[in-house]
Amino acid sequence: MFREFILQNWSLILILMAFTILLKTTVFLDKRTINRMYALILATAALAVIVFVEFYLGDLGVMQDTRLVLMAVRYSATPFIVAQIIYALVKKIRWFVFLPAIALAVIDLISIFNGVVFSLGDAGELHRGPLGYLPFIMVGCYCVFLVYILLKRSNKHSSEIIPIVFLAFAFVTGLILPFVLGRDYAQIFCVTIVIALFVYYVFSILQLTEKDALTGLLNRQAYYSAISENAKDINAVISIDMNGLKALNDTEGHAAGDEALETLSVCFMRAATLGQSVYRLGGDEFAIVCRRASEDDVKQLVKRIHRNVAETRYSCAVGYSYCPDGTMTVSEMLKESDEMMYADKEIYYNNIGNRG
């Protein structure tokens, strides 16, 4: 039995070992994220064991009650693993993301007794109940949410979009192949998910040379590279500067200042769409470069920034420059947007002074 498990899951074992070593030696992730990734690795390994034992018992035609329990765990584990991926990859996601998976686990456990999701026939064959497709629907919803939130919080840069698309492709095949391959797909589900996650993680490491370590935004070097590439496509620049960072650092400490910059960065990424890349130029200075945008696109982007920031305890000054005919260089647009931003900042501080 042990030999058969090793033969069937050797690829998965190697990838999990490589993933563990990579996490052990990385200096690019915070400890919390690394621990969540370790938990994900353990969960995937445990699911592989459960799938193997369940199918092994099924082939022998014995221990039907034990098989039902293992099936309940398997159907419940899949959405838990995808929720764990969300919990590991997306910053500031709370544990509430596991609630739908917990609800499904309860339904799966009940199904052991009433067959509402699955049951076994006299010959050990699987029968789907009235809610037989619920586990697949829930996994699909989790996958859509994961891809959506990764895209929403990305820098809308091709180096980030490509691995997210790859991850989405892996999940889509994970939803389709069970109906094409039948029970055989359950034996390759774990390795499919781990390979997709491993590739995404490797892509993320490769991106670090152009990312700001604190905020995850594109850095100054990436900005210089971007404005030198197809500069004629750039027709708008937005300048952003946080208000009150120095006072926050002085009163609450630099950790509070770092949290503020991280929070605002999420606001900017959520506001940006395709063709709008967000950069941290240094300190509390940010810029968004827009390619082939209309002026209405730029104004709507500024509105989204203000709306997102208004949901936090922080404030920022925003200015923009729009040039539809290509008569201004990127540097000239940045200078113009900076002037508007500084005027906005002056109004903010004047209002603060008037109130106090």
C-alpha positions as CSV (number, residue, x, y, z in Angstrom):
1,M,0.0,0.0,0.0
2,F,2.8,2.4,0.9
3,R,4.7,1.5,-2.2
4,E,1.6,2.2,-4.4
5,F,1.1,5.5,-2.7
6,I,4.7,6.6,-3.4
7,L,4.4,5.5,-7.0
8,Q,1.1,7.4,-7.6
9,N,2.2,10.5,-5.8
10,W,5.9,10.8,-6.4
11,S,5.6,13.9,-8.6
12,L,3.5,15.6,-5.9
13,I,6.0,14.6,-3.2
14,L,8.9,16.1,-5.1
15,I,7.0,19.4,-5.8
16,L,6.0,19.7,-2.1
17,M,9.6,19.1,-1.1
18,A,10.8,21.7,-3.5
19,F,8.1,24.1,-2.3
20,T,9.1,23.6,1.3
21,I,12.8,24.1,0.6
22,L,12.0,27.3,-1.4
23,L,9.9,28.7,1.5
24,K,12.6,27.7,4.0
25,T,15.3,29.7,2.2
26,T,13.2,32.7,1.0
27,V,13.8,36.1,2.4
28,F,11.1,37.8,0.4
29,L,8.0,36.8,2.4
30,D,6.9,37.7,5.9
31,K,6.7,34.9,8.5
32,R,2.9,34.9,8.5
33,T,2.6,34.3,4.8
34,I,5.3,31.6,5.0
35,N,3.4,29.8,7.8
36,R,0.2,29.9,5.8
37,M,2.0,28.4,2.9
38,Y,3.3,25.6,5.1
39,A,-0.2,25.0,6.3
40,L,-1.3,24.8,2.6
41,I,1.4,22.3,1.8
42,L,0.4,20.1,4.8
43,A,-3.3,20.3,3.8
44,T,-2.5,19.2,0.2
45,A,-0.3,16.3,1.4
46,A,-3.1,15.2,3.8
47,L,-5.7,15.3,1.0
48,A,-3.4,13.2,-1.3
49,V,-3.3,10.5,1.5
50,I,-7.1,10.7,2.0
51,V,-7.8,10.3,-1.8
52,F,-5.4,7.4,-2.0
53,V,-6.9,5.5,1.0
54,E,-10.4,6.1,-0.2
55,F,-9.8,4.8,-3.7
56,Y,-7.7,1.9,-2.3
57,L,-10.6,0.8,-0.1
58,G,-13.0,1.3,-3.0
59,D,-10.9,-1.0,-5.3
60,L,-10.9,-3.7,-2.5
61,G,-14.7,-3.2,-2.0
62,V,-14.4,-3.0,1.8
63,M,-15.1,-0.6,4.7
64,Q,-17.9,1.3,3.0
65,D,-18.6,3.4,6.1
66,T,-15.0,4.4,6.3
67,R,-15.1,5.3,2.6
68,L,-18.1,7.6,3.2
69,V,-16.2,9.5,5.9
70,L,-13.2,9.8,3.7
71,M,-15.4,11.1,0.8
72,A,-16.9,13.7,3.1
73,V,-13.4,14.8,4.1
74,R,-12.3,14.9,0.4
75,Y,-15.3,16.9,-0.8
76,S,-14.8,19.3,2.1
77,A,-11.0,19.6,1.8
78,T,-11.0,20.9,-1.8
79,P,-12.8,24.3,-1.1
80,F,-10.7,24.5,2.2
81,I,-7.5,24.3,0.2
82,V,-8.6,27.0,-2.3
83,A,-9.7,29.2,0.7
84,Q,-6.3,28.5,2.2
85,I,-4.7,29.7,-1.1
86,I,-6.7,32.9,-0.8
87,Y,-5.7,33.3,2.8
88,A,-2.0,32.8,2.0
89,L,-1.7,34.9,-1.1
90,V,-4.0,37.9,-0.4
91,K,-2.9,40.4,2.2
92,K,-5.4,41.5,4.9
93,I,-7.8,38.6,4.1
94,R,-9.6,37.6,7.3
95,W,-10.4,34.1,8.5
96,F,-14.1,34.7,7.4
97,V,-13.0,33.5,4.0
98,F,-13.3,29.9,5.4
99,L,-16.9,30.2,6.5
100,P,-18.4,28.9,3.2
101,A,-16.0,25.9,3.3
102,I,-17.0,25.2,6.9
103,A,-20.7,25.3,5.9
104,L,-20.0,22.8,3.1
105,A,-18.1,20.6,5.5
106,V,-21.1,20.4,7.8
107,I,-23.4,19.5,4.8
108,D,-20.8,16.8,3.7
109,L,-20.8,15.2,7.1
110,I,-24.6,15.2,7.2
111,S,-24.5,13.5,3.8
112,I,-22.8,10.5,5.3
113,F,-26.2,9.7,6.9
114,N,-28.7,11.0,4.4
115,G,-26.9,11.1,1.0
116,V,-27.8,14.7,0.3
117,V,-24.5,15.3,-1.5
118,F,-23.2,11.7,-2.1
119,S,-23.8,8.1,-1.3
120,L,-22.5,4.7,-2.2
121,G,-24.4,1.9,-3.9
122,D,-24.4,-1.7,-2.9
123,A,-21.5,-2.3,-5.3
124,G,-19.6,0.7,-3.9
125,E,-20.4,3.0,-6.8
126,L,-20.8,6.7,-6.2
127,H,-24.2,8.3,-6.4
128,R,-24.7,12.1,-6.3
129,G,-27.5,13.5,-4.2
130,P,-29.6,16.6,-4.7
131,L,-26.6,18.7,-3.7
132,G,-24.1,16.6,-5.5
133,Y,-22.7,19.5,-7.5
134,L,-22.5,21.9,-4.5
135,P,-18.8,21.1,-3.8
136,F,-17.8,21.9,-7.4
137,I,-19.9,25.1,-7.4
138,M,-18.3,26.3,-4.2
139,V,-14.8,25.6,-5.5
140,G,-15.7,27.5,-8.6
141,C,-16.9,30.5,-6.6
142,Y,-13.7,30.4,-4.5
143,C,-11.6,30.3,-7.7
144,V,-13.4,33.2,-9.3
145,F,-13.0,35.2,-6.1
146,L,-9.3,34.4,-5.9
147,V,-8.6,35.4,-9.5
148,Y,-10.8,38.5,-9.1
149,I,-9.0,39.8,-6.0
150,L,-5.6,39.0,-7.3
151,L,-6.3,41.0,-10.5
152,K,-7.9,43.8,-8.4
153,R,-4.9,44.1,-6.2
154,S,-2.3,43.6,-8.9
155,N,-0.4,46.4,-10.6
156,K,-2.1,45.6,-13.9
157,H,1.3,44.8,-15.3
158,S,1.9,41.9,-17.8
159,S,4.4,40.3,-15.5
160,E,1.6,39.9,-12.8
161,I,-1.3,39.3,-15.2
162,I,0.4,36.2,-16.9
163,P,0.8,34.1,-13.7
164,I,-2.7,35.0,-12.5
165,V,-4.1,33.8,-15.9
166,F,-2.1,30.6,-15.5
167,L,-3.5,30.1,-12.1
168,A,-7.0,30.7,-13.4
169,F,-6.4,28.2,-16.2
170,A,-5.3,25.5,-13.7
171,F,-8.5,26.1,-11.6
172,V,-10.7,26.0,-14.7
173,T,-9.3,22.6,-15.7
174,G,-9.8,21.6,-12.1
175,L,-13.5,22.2,-12.5
176,I,-13.9,20.7,-15.9
177,L,-11.7,17.6,-15.8
178,P,-13.5,15.7,-13.0
179,F,-16.5,15.4,-15.4
180,V,-14.2,14.3,-18.3
181,L,-11.8,12.0,-16.5
182,G,-14.1,10.9,-13.7
183,R,-12.6,9.6,-10.4
184,D,-9.1,9.5,-12.0
185,Y,-8.9,13.3,-11.8
186,A,-9.1,13.2,-8.0
187,Q,-5.7,11.5,-8.0
188,I,-4.1,14.4,-10.0
189,F,-6.0,17.3,-8.3
190,C,-3.4,17.9,-5.6
191,V,-0.5,17.9,-8.0
192,T,-2.4,20.2,-10.4
193,I,-3.0,22.7,-7.7
194,V,0.5,22.6,-6.2
195,I,2.1,23.0,-9.7
196,A,-0.1,26.0,-10.4
197,L,0.7,27.5,-7.0
198,F,4.4,26.8,-7.3
199,V,4.6,28.4,-10.8
200,Y,2.7,31.4,-9.5
201,Y,5.1,31.7,-6.5
202,V,8.2,31.5,-8.8
203,F,6.7,34.2,-11.0
204,S,6.2,36.3,-7.9
205,I,9.8,35.9,-6.9
206,L,11.0,36.9,-10.4
207,Q,8.9,40.1,-10.1
208,L,10.5,41.2,-6.9
209,T,13.3,43.1,-8.7
210,E,10.7,45.5,-9.9
211,K,8.5,45.6,-6.8
212,D,8.6,47.7,-3.7
213,A,9.2,45.4,-0.7
214,L,6.8,47.2,1.7
215,T,3.7,47.9,-0.5
216,G,4.0,45.4,-3.3
217,L,3.6,48.2,-5.9
218,L,6.0,48.6,-8.8
219,N,9.2,50.5,-7.7
220,R,11.0,53.5,-9.1
221,Q,13.3,51.3,-11.3
222,A,10.2,49.8,-12.8
223,Y,8.8,53.3,-13.4
224,Y,11.9,54.4,-15.3
225,S,11.7,51.2,-17.4
226,A,8.0,51.7,-18.1
227,I,8.2,55.3,-19.2
228,S,11.1,54.5,-21.6
229,E,9.1,51.7,-23.3
230,N,6.5,52.9,-25.8
231,A,6.4,56.3,-24.2
232,K,4.0,57.6,-26.9
233,D,1.3,55.4,-25.5
234,I,1.4,57.2,-22.1
235,N,-1.0,60.1,-22.2
236,A,-1.7,60.6,-18.5
237,V,0.1,60.6,-15.2
238,I,-1.3,60.8,-11.7
239,S,0.7,62.0,-8.7
240,I,-0.2,60.9,-5.2
241,D,1.3,61.9,-1.9
242,M,0.1,60.8,1.6
243,N,-0.9,63.6,3.9
244,G,0.4,63.6,7.5
245,L,2.9,60.7,7.2
246,K,5.6,62.5,9.3
247,A,3.1,63.3,12.1
248,L,1.9,59.7,12.1
249,N,5.5,58.4,12.4
250,D,6.2,60.9,15.2
251,T,3.1,60.1,17.2
252,E,2.5,56.4,16.6
253,G,5.8,55.1,15.3
254,H,7.2,54.0,12.0
255,A,5.3,50.7,12.1
256,A,2.1,52.7,12.0
257,G,3.5,54.7,9.1
258,D,4.3,51.5,7.2
259,E,0.8,50.2,7.8
260,A,-0.6,53.4,6.4
261,L,1.5,53.1,3.2
262,E,0.4,49.5,2.8
263,T,-3.2,50.4,3.3
264,L,-3.1,53.2,0.8
265,S,-1.3,51.1,-1.7
266,V,-4.2,48.6,-1.7
267,C,-6.5,51.5,-2.3
268,F,-4.5,52.6,-5.3
269,M,-4.3,49.1,-6.8
270,R,-8.0,48.5,-6.3
271,A,-8.7,51.8,-8.1
272,A,-6.5,51.1,-11.1
273,T,-7.7,49.1,-14.2
274,L,-5.9,47.6,-17.2
275,G,-3.5,50.1,-18.7
276,Q,-3.1,51.9,-15.4
277,S,0.1,50.9,-13.5
278,V,0.8,52.0,-9.9
279,Y,4.3,52.9,-8.7
280,R,5.8,53.9,-5.4
281,L,8.5,56.4,-6.3
282,G,9.8,56.7,-2.7
283,G,8.6,57.5,0.8
284,D,5.0,58.5,0.5
285,E,5.2,59.5,-3.1
286,F,3.2,57.4,-5.7
287,A,2.5,57.7,-9.4
288,I,0.0,56.0,-11.7
289,V,1.0,55.8,-15.4
290,C,-2.0,55.6,-17.8
291,R,-1.7,54.3,-21.4
292,R,-4.2,55.2,-24.1
293,A,-6.7,56.5,-21.6
294,S,-9.4,59.0,-22.1
295,E,-9.7,62.0,-19.9
296,D,-12.9,60.6,-18.4
297,D,-10.9,57.4,-17.6
298,V,-8.4,59.5,-15.7
299,K,-11.1,61.5,-13.8
300,Q,-12.9,58.3,-12.9
301,L,-9.6,56.8,-11.6
302,V,-9.1,59.8,-9.4
303,K,-12.6,59.5,-8.1
304,R,-12.0,55.8,-7.3
305,I,-8.8,56.7,-5.5
306,H,-10.5,59.3,-3.3
307,R,-13.4,56.9,-2.6
308,N,-11.2,54.1,-1.6
309,V,-9.0,56.3,0.6
310,A,-12.1,57.8,2.2
311,E,-12.8,54.3,3.6
312,T,-9.6,54.4,5.6
313,R,-8.4,56.7,8.4
314,Y,-5.8,58.2,6.1
315,S,-5.7,61.0,3.5
316,C,-3.7,61.8,0.4
317,A,-3.3,64.6,-2.1
318,V,-3.9,63.8,-5.8
319,G,-3.0,65.6,-9.0
320,Y,-3.1,64.5,-12.6
321,S,-1.9,65.6,-16.1
322,Y,-3.6,64.5,-19.3
323,C,-2.2,65.0,-22.8
324,P,-4.3,63.6,-25.6
325,D,-2.1,64.6,-28.5
326,G,1.4,63.5,-27.4
327,T,2.8,67.0,-27.2
328,M,4.1,66.5,-23.6
329,T,6.8,64.1,-22.4
330,V,6.2,61.9,-19.4
331,S,8.5,64.1,-17.4
332,E,6.5,67.1,-18.3
333,M,3.2,65.4,-17.4
334,L,4.7,64.3,-14.1
335,K,5.7,67.9,-13.3
336,E,2.3,69.2,-14.1
337,S,0.5,66.5,-12.1
338,D,2.9,67.2,-9.2
339,E,2.0,70.8,-9.2
340,M,-1.7,70.0,-9.0
341,M,-1.0,67.4,-6.3
342,Y,1.0,70.0,-4.2
343,A,-1.9,72.5,-4.6
344,D,-4.3,69.8,-3.3
345,K,-1.9,69.1,-0.4
346,E,-1.7,72.8,0.5
347,I,-5.5,73.0,0.6
348,Y,-5.5,70.0,3.0
349,Y,-3.0,71.5,5.4
350,N,-4.7,74.9,5.3
351,N,-8.0,73.3,6.3
352,I,-6.2,71.5,9.1
353,G,-4.8,74.7,10.3
354,N,-8.2,76.5,10.0
355,R,-9.8,73.8,12.2
356,G,-7.1,74.0,14.8
